[in-house]
Amino acid sequence: MNRALSVVPVRRQLTNGLSVHIFPESEFHHTFVSCTVPYGSIHDSGLPGRAHFLEHMMFANPDQQPVKPILHALGASTSALTRYDVTTYQLACTGELQKSIDVFMRMLASPYFTPMHIEEERAAILQELSMFADQPSWQSLQQLTRMMYGEQHPITLDVAGTQDSVHLVTPDVLYEAYNTHYVTSQMSVTVIGPVNTENIIDILEQFPARGKYMADDKYASKFNPAKASEPKKQRYAELEMDSPLPLIRLGFRADTGMSLTEQVACMIGLEALLGDTSDFQTNGLKSGLLHSGGTWDHYYRREFAFSTMCSYSSDPASLYNELEDVCEDIQTGTFTPVHMEYARMRWLSKYYTSWDSLKQRCMHISEHDVIGLDYTELGAIAHSLTEEDISRAITKIAVPARLHMVVIR
C-alpha cells in the first residue's frame, strides 16, 4: 500500500464555517494549500464565464499591490482553476508559511474590483477564448457535451464564457457573484506539508465568516434539469477544422447521483474495456483505426456525469462501428474484458501518483469535499471491488445509446 495513505488527515469544521483537512507531513520541505468554492461555469447560464472572470479578479488587492509578487517575495506562489462546478485556488510555499497563508486567505476574503483591473483581465480572457477556439481537443469536448446533454444544459457553455458575455462583466456583477457563492460554510481548505496543525487552524480561523447562499442571484442557472438534460439523438458528428489527421473524442454519458463505489467501478470498467491496456486499443493501434492511445477522463458530479477519451483515427466511422459492436457484445454477455485486474492496478497507480503529489492531493481533496465526496476513500474502494461489481458497472454505462463520438477533421 502507498505510504501516503497511512497519513490520516486532521479534519475540522471551524467556527467560521470552513471545512479543513490538514496533513502534517514533516518529511516534506514545502507546503501546499488548496481552497475550493462550489462555484463553476454551470452556475452562470445567465452570464456565461462569470465564475471564471471572478477567479481572475480575485488576485487583485485593496492596497493595489498585486498579490503574486507579494507571495513571491515570501517564497510562495499561487494559481487558480475554474471548472464546471468548482473554483480552486492553490498556494505553494517553501518560505514564510504563516505570512504566505495569511496573504492568500486575505486575498480570498477581500475582493477588490475596479473598472481598470476589469479591463485588463477582460483583454486576457478574450485572448484565452480565442486560443481555445483554435484547439480541436477543446472544441470536440464542447460538441460532445452538447450531444450528451442538449443545447440548454449549462455544461455546454464554455467555462470562460463568450465574446459577448465577457464584455458584460462589471464590478457590480463580480461583487454579486462573490457575495452569492463565496460562502464560508460551503468552502473547503486542504493543507499538506511540514506544518503544525494548531497553528494552521489558528490562521484559518481568522478568515471572516460569510453568510448563506443567496438563491435569488439573477445570473444563476435557472434551467429545468429534466428538460435541459435531454440529449440529442445525434450520436456521431464531424466538424471541420483543417486537422491533418482526424481527432476523435468519444464518451459515455453516465447517471448522476452515483455512489463513490459505482463511480470507481465505472472508471475501472471503462479502462478495462477501452483503456490503454485493453484489447480495443491494442487492436486499434495494430489495425490503424487508432493512431495514438487515449487516456480516459471521468467527470461524475451531481449535475452531470460522463467519461471521455481523446485520440486520433484515419477511419473514424469504422472505429465508431467497432465501438458499437463492443458495446453490443457487453450487453449480450458475449464479451468480458480480460484485463480487468490490470486495469484496476493501472487505475490505482494513477490514484496513488496523484496522492503523492501534494498539489494534486490538495486539489482533489478540497474539490471532492465541497461536492460531498471523500477523495481519501477511493483507493480502498478500488481494492474492494469484485469483478462482478466492475462487470455490472460496464454493462450499465457501455450501452450503444450512451455512446457519442465527435470527429474533428
N, C-alpha and C positions, 0 to 999 in steps of 0.2 A: 504494500500500500504506500502511496505517496506520502513522504514525510510531512508535507504541509497540511495534510488533512488531520493530523494529530493535534494541530493548534486550534484550540477552542476559542472562539471569539467571546469577548465580553459584550453583552447586549444590554442596552439601556434605553428606556424611554425617558428623555429628560423633562424637566419641569416646563420647558418652553415648547414641548411637543415633539422635538426632533427624535427620530429613531436612529440609534447609534450602534454601530458594530466596530469594535476595536480589537485588532490582532497585535498584541505586543510581541514583536519578533526581534530579540536582542542581537541576533547574528547578522542582521542586515545593516547597511550603512546609510540607507536613505529611507525616507518615509513617503508614502502616497496617501492622498486624501481624495475621496470622491463624494460629491454632494449631488443627489439626484432629485429632480422635481417631476411629479407625474403630469407633465405638460408637454405635448409634442404637436406635430403638424395636424393630426386628425382632430384636434380640439378646436381648430380655427377655420372651419369651412366658410365662415362669413368673411374672413380676410386671410386668405392663404399666405403662409410664410411668416405670420406674426410671431410665433414661438421662436423661430429661427432668428428673426431680426432682434428679438429681445435678448436672446443668448449673446449675439454680437455686442449688443449695447451694454451688457452687464459689466464689461471691463472698463467702463468709464468710471471716473472718481469725482466726488463732490469737490475735492480740493484741486481738481483739474490736472492732477498728475496721473498719467497712465499707470494702471496697476501693474502691468507686466514688467516694466523697468524697475519698479519698486521691489517686486519679488526677486528679480534677477540680482539686485544688489544684496539681497538677504540669502542668496544661494538657493533660490527656488524658481520654479516655472509653473505656468498654468495653461490649461487648454479647456475646450468645451465641445460638446457634440449634441445636436438636436436630432432625435429620431422620430418615428411615427407617433410614439405615445409618451416619451420621456425626454428630458433635457438633463445632461450630466456635465458637471464642472469638476475638473481634476487639478490637483496640486501635487507637484513632485518637489521634494526638499532634501537637500544634503547640508544645508546651512543652519540658520537660526529658525528652528522649527516653530517655537511658540509665537514669535513675531510674524512668521510667514502665515501660519494658520489664522492668526488674528486679522491680518490684512485680507486674506482670502475670504473669511467669513464676513468681515465688514463690507467687502465688495458685494456679496450676495444680499446683505441687509440694507444697503444704501444705494438704491438705483438713482442714476443721475443722467437724465436725458435732455439734451439741448438740441435745437434745430441744427446747429453747426455739426455736432457729432453725428446726428442722424444722417445728414447729407453725406458725410464721409463714409459711413457704413452702407448707405444706400448704393453708392457707386461700387463698393466692394462686392455687395450681394448681387447686383446686376451683372457684374463680371462673372461671378460664380455661376449664375443661371446660364449665361452664355456658354461657359465651359461644359456644364452638364448637358446642354442641348446637343453638344458635339460628341458625347460619349455613348457609343452603341450599347454598352452594358447597362447604363442607367436608363436609356430610352426603352430598352427591352423590358426592364423591370417595371417601368411605368405602364407600358402596354399590357404586361402580364396581369398587373393588379386590376386594370380596367376590365379585362376579360373575366377575371375571377369574381369581381365584386360589383360590376356595373359602373356607370359614369357618376352616380350620385354619392357613392361612398367616399368619405374624406381621405381614405388611404390612397386614392388615385391622384390626389393633388401633390405637386412637387413639394418636398419638405421646405425648400427655400422660397416657395410662393411662385408668383408670376410677375412678368414685367409690369403689368398694371397694378397688382396688389402691393408690390413693393413701393410704388410711388404714393400709395395712400397712407403709409405709416407716418404718424406724428408722435410728438411726446405724449399727448393725452392717450393715444391708442396703446402705447407701450406701458404707461403707468396703469391703465386699466387691466392690461394683461398681467402685469406683475402683482397688483393688488388682488386680483382674482385667483391666480393659480399658485403663487409662491406662498403657500400656507404652511406654516412650520410643522403642524401635526401631520402633514402629508409628505414631508421631505425626509430623506434618509441620508445619513453620513456614514462612510466607512473609512477607517484609519488603519493603516498597516505599516509597521516599522518598529525601530527600537525606541518605543515610547513608554511613558509612564501613564497608565490608564487614568488615574485620578486627575493628573494634570490636564490630559486631553479633555476629560469631562468638564473640568472647571472652565476651560477655554470655550467649549461649545455651549455651555450653559449661558454664556454672555450673549449668545445670538438672540435677538429680541423675538418674542413670540408674536406670531402674526395670526389674524383671525380665521374665520371659517370661509370655505369656498363659496363664492357668490354665483348662484346658478343663473342670474339674470344678465350675464355677460353678453352684450349684443353681438359680439363676433364669434361666439362659441358655436360649435356644431349643433344644428337643430335638425338632424335628419332622422327619418324613421328607419331603424336598423333592419326591420323585416323587408321594407321596400327597397332601401338603398343598397342592401347587400345582395340583391338578386343578380346573379351573374348573367353575362351574355351567353347566348347559345354558341357563339363562335368559340372554338377551342384551338384553332390554328390560325395564325396571322403572319403576314410578311410585310416588312417595312423596307423602304429603300433609303440607304444612307451611304452608298458607294463603298461598301465594305469589300476588301479584296477577297475575303473568304467569309461565307455566311456564318454569322454568330447566331447561336441558338440559346434561348433561355426557356427551360421547361419548368413546370411547377405543378404541385398538387394543392388544391385548397383543402384545408383541414377543418375540423369542427372547433368552434370556440368553446371555452369553458372546460377544456380537458384538464384532468389532474396532472401533476408532475409526472407520475408514473406513466400515464398514457402518452405524454409528450416525449419522454425519453424513449419509450418503446417505438413510437413513430420515427424518431430520428435514427435510431439504430436500425430499424427495419428498412428504411429507405436507403441507408448506407449499404446494407447487405444486398438489397435488390438492385440498386442502380448507382451505388457509390464507386469510388475509385478502385476498390478491390473486387468489384462484382464481375460476374460473367458478362453482364451487359456492356460495361465499359471495356473490358478486355477484348471481347469480340468486336465491339465497335471500332476500337483502335486498329485491330488487325484488318478489318474489312475496309477501313477508310471512311465509314459512316461518321466516326468521331475523329477529329484531328487534334484533340487535346483532352486529357482527363478533366472532369469538372468536380468541384467540391460543393457539397450541399450546404445551404444556409437555411436556418429554420426560424420562423417568426411565429410564436404562439402566444397570443395575448387575449385579453378579454374581448376586444372589438374586432379582431381579425386573427386568422391562423393559416399559415401556408408554409410550404417548403419549396425551395427553388434551387436550380443548378444552372450554371452558365458554361458553355463550351463552344466549339466550332464544328461545322459539318459541311461537307461538299454536297450532300444529298439530304437536306433536312426533311423532305416529305417522306422518304423511305425510313429515315430514323424515327419519325413520328409514328409511322405504321408499325414499326417494330416495337415501340413503346406500348402501343395499344395492345399488341399481341401479348407482351409480357404481363400487362395488367389483366387481360382476359384469362391468362393461364393461372395467375394468382387467385382469381375469383373462382375458377373451376377446380382448384386444388391440384392441378396437373404440374405445378411448378413450385419448388421450395428452394429458397436461396441456400447455397451450400457453404457460404462464407459467413454465416450468421455470427458465430463466435469470434471470428476475426474482425468483423465489423464492430462488434461490441468493444473489443480491445482497442481498435483504432479510435472509436469514439471516446473511450476512457482516456486514451493517450492525449487527445486534444483537450479534454476537460482538465486533466492534471497539468498540462502545459499552461493553460490559462490560469490555473490556480497558482502555479509557481511564479507567474508574472504579477508583481504587486499591482501594477497599473490595471491589468485585466481583471484580477480578482476584486480589486476595489470597485471597479465599474460594474461588474456583473452582480456583485452582492447588493450594492445600493440600488441598481436598476430593478433587480428582481424584488427587492424588499418593498419598493413603492407600489408594485402591482400585486403584492400579496403572496409572493413566492419566495422560497428559500433556496438560494443557489448552492448552499453547502450540502444539501441533501442529494444532489444529482448523482454523484459518484456511487453512493450506497444504493440508490435506486437502480442504476445501471447494472451493478453487480447482482442484485436480487432478481432481476427479470429472468423468467424462464423462456425457452424457445417458443412455448405456446403463447406467452404474453406478446412476444415480438411478432410472431406469425399472425396473431389476431389483429395487431395494430397495422401490419402491412395490408392485410385483407381489407381493412376498413378505409385506409387512405389511398391505396394504389388501385383506384377504380377508374375506368376509362372516362366516366363522366366528370371526374375531378381533375383530369389531366388537361393542361393547357401548354401550348408552345408558341413562342414568338421567334421569328426569324428576321434578322437584320441583314439585308443584302447590300 
